[in-house]
Amino acid sequence: MFLSVFELFKIGVGPSSSHTMGPMVAAARFLDHLRAQPFTVSGLRASLHGSLAFTGVGHHTDRAVILGLAGFRPESYDRDRADAELARLAEEKTVTPEGLPELAFDPSGDLRFDYERALPGHANGLVLSATDAQGDVVAEVTYYSIGGGFVLTEAELSEGRDTDAGGAPVPYPFKTAAEMLEMASASGLTVAGMKRANERARAPDRDLDAGLMRVWEVMEACIDRGLAAEGTLPGGLKVRRRARGVHESLQAERGMNLAPPHTINDWMSAYAMAVNEENAAGGQVVTAPTNGAAGVIPAVIRYWLDHVPGAARSRIPDLLLTAAAIGGLIKFNASISGAECGCQAEVGSAAAMAAAGLCAVLGGSAEQIENAAEIALEHHLGMTCDPVRGLVQIPCIERNGLGAIKAVSAASLSLRGTGDHFVPLDAAIETMRQTGADMSEKYKETALGGLAVNVPNC
């Protein structure tokens, strides 16, 4: 099994990797599909299903699909250019993607939220169609946004092409945590060392460390923007940004002899909330492994760099590689999608990844790393995804802060032991998968249960 670190840590746009980035990617893929066809198309249509329908407006899914069909992609997204394109489209009712003729597309009639028909492959489904001059459908593809910005067609999903769709063999193809530990013991390599070898087998010419430092630079810039920003988040809940205020109060208390030790938790929360407030505002973030959980890993890294003696930026690639190894196991054997398994699959997965990465750079063994990930994931089991009004704001923003705190605690606990523990990480991952399968759809990113229906939406 192989999943690249750059697939788990993708630079994109908020507020949701599965509901914003994924649909934009699907639309871009559909345009590529149309460019390869021998016939000429005249118009476009789209329908959103399942969780994409129920919480699509709050997650800007409609905006993402419209912009994707206009030729936009998450990795090169420009907010000002996107706003200008939406204004033009509202007047002219057409899109002109590169390599295709002008296509009729009126979102008011051609983009439909289908609340009745769920698609069988995944909770996040969308159908994209192309029509001829008479309005008849001449091409149609069903896509599934399976979490973390990953997108599969219906055919790819049925073929099992979720993870590792082929490529050069890798030297350490561990599919479970148990295999990871066995290979680490046999090879004498760290988890990061094995992951590094796998990455180089698939992309020998890529400057791995430079790419990983670029990922951290985007994460760090997101933290800094969030710590500097003020105002109210979009979406109608009138949620005020809090990260700046918390950070300023913490800075004012620095050096005070009577400051309680537990304020370190507030620093971590400020870093995580800064990221997720930027995400909620539609800013640039890194999926880690999703947008809804994008604040956990950056907050833990910032905590390590700014508050832990001996931390060094040069070790960030090892932290991210270790985190990606754990994230790959979770995605391969369970899910990182809130619409599939609830928030245990998003913030829980992020906390496990962060705990493993921090444990690694603090000198933990492979066994301690596995233990750290297990502790963090175990204590998120059963967590629902119940966003108020379908927005990635309440409870998502604060939840990332608590996920970071749990990750640091898990890493610290594991380092106090030998790595020997009762519940294997593989058991925690399988339990998360089973719990997600048993969880009511009301609690899986539909905004139909939990906090979403028990607090005022205005």
Secondary structure, DSSP 8 states (H G I E B T S, - for coil): ----HHHHS-EEESS-IIIIIHHHHHHHHHHHHHHT-SS---EEEEEEEEHHHHSTTTTTHHHHHHHHHTT--GGG--HHHHHHHHHHHHHH-EE--TTS--EE--HHHHEEEESS---SS-SEEEEEEEE-TTS-EEEEEEEEEEETTEEEEHHHHHTT-SS--S-S--S----SHHHHHHHHHHH---HHHHHHHHHHHH-TTS-HHHHHHHHHHHHHHHHHHHHH--SB-SSSS--B--HHHHHHHHHHHTT-TT--GGGHHHHHHHHHHHHHHHHHTT-EEE-SS-STTTTHHHHHHHHHHHHSTT--GGGHHHHHHHHHHHHHHHHHHS---HHHH-GGGTHHHHHHHHHHHHHHHTT--HHHHHHHHHHHHHTTTT--B--GGG-S-TTHHHHHHHHHHHHHHHHHHHHTS-S--SS-HHHHHHHHHHHHHHS-GGGBSSSSSTHHHHS---
